Amino acid sequence: MKTENLLTLGMAFFLAALASRADTLASYTFDYTTSESEAWKAIGVPSSLAATDIGFGNAGLQGEATIRHSPGDAAGWYVKIRSSALTDRQTTAITAGNYIDFTLTAAPGYTFSVTGLSFDALIEGSGLYIYTGAQFSTDGTNFSSSISMGPVNSTALKSFTTGILEYSDLTRFTVRLYLSQVNGTASKYLYLDNLKIDGTVSPSGIPEPSACAVIAGACGLVAVIVCRRMRICR
């Protein structure tokens, strides 16, 4: 293979690696050690971003959301929500404020993209269905149409995801996770865990460490190619 082709191939791999790099921008695991207020805070947030604590769309939902262990998991912590606190219609969950939310904000000189949202959930109570949907906003006021994330109807913990999202060049991003129920009662519950948002951060100055590693690898490849070319030309 010609040296020029090797150089082109090396740069293509370098650019593809940068484009595909994805990180966890914020994760809510609802764990705490000393105070329950810790459970609502995000973890794993890059230094170039800030993430709010989990918020609630209305006081009634907030009053019915507690941090507890789930059935069958005496060690893990979950958000436990009484199903009777939720509206029984998906169409009114939005207007009723049946949602939990959080906001990411970039530090000056940084922007970020969002590629996916996911969470784990289970139900406690026979016949209970919890329907979930997500809405997003880049200004905190105007929100996208709701994206269905599927019904939670299993007593076994399952994962739910939006799939691939395409939001880029962001300085602010708000997520609302909407909840509604079918067959909900005061003795049936939803358990949420591992609420996570993925994406990439783009600094305007020095790249982040993971990007630096890719750049270093690409520079090494270029150096090898240049050395080989110099030997050939002698």
C-alpha positions as CSV (number, residue, x, y, z in Angstrom):
1,M,0.0,0.0,0.0
2,K,1.4,3.4,-0.9
3,T,2.4,5.8,1.9
4,E,-0.2,8.4,0.9
5,N,-2.9,5.8,1.2
6,L,-1.7,4.7,4.6
7,L,-1.7,8.3,5.7
8,T,-5.3,8.8,4.5
9,L,-6.4,5.6,6.1
10,G,-4.8,6.5,9.4
11,M,-6.5,9.9,9.4
12,A,-9.9,8.3,8.6
13,F,-9.6,6.0,11.6
14,F,-8.6,9.0,13.7
15,L,-11.6,11.0,12.7
16,A,-14.0,8.1,13.0
17,A,-12.8,7.4,16.5
18,L,-13.4,11.0,17.5
19,A,-16.9,11.0,16.0
20,S,-17.9,7.8,17.7
21,R,-16.6,8.7,21.2
22,A,-19.5,8.8,23.6
23,D,-19.6,9.4,27.3
24,T,-22.1,9.3,30.2
25,L,-23.0,13.0,30.7
26,A,-25.0,12.4,33.9
27,S,-26.2,9.4,35.9
28,Y,-28.8,9.2,38.6
29,T,-28.4,6.0,40.6
30,F,-30.3,7.2,43.7
31,D,-27.7,5.9,46.1
32,Y,-26.8,7.6,49.3
33,T,-24.7,7.1,52.4
34,T,-25.7,9.7,55.0
35,S,-28.7,11.7,53.7
36,E,-31.5,10.9,51.3
37,S,-31.0,14.3,49.7
38,E,-27.8,12.9,48.2
39,A,-29.9,10.3,46.2
40,W,-31.4,13.0,44.0
41,K,-28.0,14.2,42.8
42,A,-26.2,13.3,39.5
43,I,-23.0,11.4,39.5
44,G,-20.3,11.0,36.8
45,V,-20.8,14.5,35.4
46,P,-17.8,15.8,33.4
47,S,-16.2,18.9,34.9
48,S,-17.3,20.9,31.8
49,L,-21.0,20.3,32.6
50,A,-23.4,20.9,35.5
51,A,-26.4,18.8,36.3
52,T,-29.4,19.7,38.5
53,D,-30.9,17.4,41.1
54,I,-33.9,15.4,40.1
55,G,-37.0,17.6,40.1
56,F,-40.7,16.9,40.0
57,G,-43.6,18.3,37.8
58,N,-46.0,18.7,40.7
59,A,-46.0,18.5,44.5
60,G,-48.2,15.5,44.7
61,L,-45.8,13.4,42.7
62,Q,-42.9,14.6,44.8
63,G,-44.7,13.7,48.0
64,E,-45.2,10.1,46.7
65,A,-41.6,9.6,45.6
66,T,-39.2,8.1,48.1
67,I,-35.8,6.4,48.1
68,R,-36.3,2.7,49.0
69,H,-35.0,-0.8,48.3
70,S,-37.0,-2.7,45.7
71,P,-38.7,-6.1,46.2
72,G,-36.0,-8.7,45.7
73,D,-33.1,-6.2,46.0
74,A,-32.4,-5.3,49.6
75,A,-29.1,-3.6,48.7
76,G,-29.9,-1.3,45.8
77,W,-31.6,2.0,46.1
78,Y,-34.5,3.1,43.8
79,V,-37.1,5.9,43.4
80,K,-40.3,4.3,44.7
81,I,-43.5,6.0,43.4
82,R,-47.0,5.2,44.4
83,S,-49.0,4.5,41.2
84,S,-52.1,6.2,42.5
85,A,-50.2,9.5,42.4
86,L,-50.1,9.3,38.5
87,T,-52.8,10.2,36.0
88,D,-54.4,7.2,34.2
89,R,-54.1,8.8,30.8
90,Q,-50.9,9.3,28.8
91,T,-52.3,12.3,27.1
92,T,-52.9,14.1,30.4
93,A,-49.6,13.1,32.0
94,I,-47.9,16.1,30.4
95,T,-50.4,18.7,31.4
96,A,-50.8,17.2,34.9
97,G,-47.1,17.5,35.5
98,N,-46.6,13.8,36.1
99,Y,-42.9,13.9,35.4
100,I,-39.4,13.9,36.9
101,D,-36.8,16.1,35.3
102,F,-33.2,17.4,35.3
103,T,-31.2,19.9,33.3
104,L,-27.6,19.8,32.0
105,T,-25.7,23.1,31.4
106,A,-22.3,23.5,29.8
107,A,-19.5,25.5,31.3
108,P,-18.4,28.6,29.3
109,G,-16.4,27.6,26.3
110,Y,-18.0,24.2,26.0
111,T,-20.9,22.6,24.1
112,F,-22.3,19.1,24.2
113,S,-24.4,16.7,22.2
114,V,-26.9,14.1,23.5
115,T,-27.2,10.7,21.9
116,G,-29.4,8.7,24.3
117,L,-31.5,8.4,27.5
118,S,-32.0,5.2,29.4
119,F,-33.3,4.0,32.8
120,D,-34.2,0.7,34.6
121,A,-37.6,0.0,36.1
122,L,-39.9,-2.5,37.6
123,I,-43.4,-2.6,39.1
124,E,-44.8,-3.9,42.4
125,G,-48.5,-5.0,42.1
126,S,-50.4,-7.4,39.9
127,G,-51.8,-5.9,36.7
128,L,-50.1,-2.5,37.0
129,Y,-48.9,-0.8,33.8
130,I,-46.7,2.3,33.9
131,Y,-46.4,4.1,30.6
132,T,-43.3,6.2,30.1
133,G,-42.3,9.0,27.7
134,A,-39.6,11.6,27.4
135,Q,-39.6,15.2,26.2
136,F,-36.6,17.4,25.7
137,S,-35.9,21.1,25.6
138,T,-32.8,23.2,24.7
139,D,-34.1,26.4,26.4
140,G,-36.1,25.1,29.3
141,T,-39.4,26.4,27.9
142,N,-40.1,24.8,24.5
143,F,-40.3,21.0,24.6
144,S,-40.2,18.4,21.9
145,S,-43.0,16.0,21.2
146,S,-43.1,13.1,23.7
147,I,-41.1,10.0,22.7
148,S,-42.5,6.7,24.1
149,M,-40.0,4.6,26.0
150,G,-42.4,1.7,26.5
151,P,-44.6,0.3,29.3
152,V,-43.2,-0.9,32.6
153,N,-45.2,-4.0,33.4
154,S,-42.8,-6.5,34.9
155,T,-41.8,-7.3,38.4
156,A,-38.3,-8.0,37.1
157,L,-36.0,-5.1,36.5
158,K,-35.7,-4.2,32.9
159,S,-33.9,-1.5,30.9
160,F,-35.6,1.2,28.7
161,T,-34.0,3.5,26.2
162,T,-34.9,6.2,23.7
163,G,-32.5,4.8,21.1
164,I,-30.3,7.3,19.3
165,L,-31.0,11.0,19.8
166,E,-29.6,13.7,17.6
167,Y,-29.1,16.9,19.7
168,S,-25.8,18.8,19.2
169,D,-24.1,22.1,19.8
170,L,-26.0,22.4,23.1
171,T,-25.3,24.7,26.1
172,R,-28.4,23.6,27.9
173,F,-30.6,20.5,27.8
174,T,-33.7,19.6,29.9
175,V,-35.2,16.1,30.1
176,R,-38.7,15.4,31.3
177,L,-39.6,11.7,32.0
178,Y,-43.4,11.4,32.0
179,L,-45.3,8.7,33.8
180,S,-48.9,7.5,33.6
181,Q,-50.6,4.3,34.9
182,V,-53.2,1.7,34.2
183,N,-54.7,-0.3,37.1
184,G,-52.8,1.8,39.6
185,T,-53.8,1.8,43.3
186,A,-52.4,3.1,46.6
187,S,-50.7,-0.3,47.2
188,K,-49.0,-0.6,43.8
189,Y,-45.7,1.0,43.0
190,L,-43.2,1.9,40.3
191,Y,-39.4,1.6,41.0
192,L,-36.9,3.6,38.9
193,D,-33.1,3.3,38.9
194,N,-30.0,4.1,36.8
195,L,-31.5,7.1,34.9
196,K,-28.7,8.0,32.5
197,I,-28.0,10.4,29.6
198,D,-25.2,9.8,27.1
199,G,-23.5,12.1,24.7
200,T,-20.2,14.0,24.1
201,V,-18.6,17.2,25.3
202,S,-16.8,19.4,22.9
203,P,-14.4,21.9,24.5
204,S,-13.4,25.0,22.5
205,G,-9.8,24.7,23.7
206,I,-7.9,21.7,24.9
207,P,-9.5,18.3,24.1
208,E,-10.6,16.1,27.0
209,P,-8.3,13.2,28.1
210,S,-10.1,10.6,26.1
211,A,-9.8,12.7,22.9
212,C,-6.1,13.4,23.7
213,A,-5.5,9.6,23.8
214,V,-7.0,9.2,20.3
215,I,-5.0,12.2,19.1
216,A,-1.8,10.7,20.6
217,G,-2.4,7.4,18.8
218,A,-3.0,9.1,15.5
219,C,0.1,11.2,15.9
220,G,2.1,8.0,16.5
221,L,0.6,6.4,13.4
222,V,1.6,9.4,11.3
223,A,5.1,9.4,12.8
224,V,5.6,5.8,11.8
225,I,4.4,6.5,8.2
226,V,6.7,9.5,7.9
227,C,9.7,7.5,9.1
228,R,9.0,4.7,6.7
229,R,8.7,7.2,3.8
230,M,12.0,8.9,4.8
231,R,13.7,5.5,4.7
232,I,12.2,4.7,1.3
233,C,13.3,8.1,-0.2
234,R,17.0,7.6,0.9
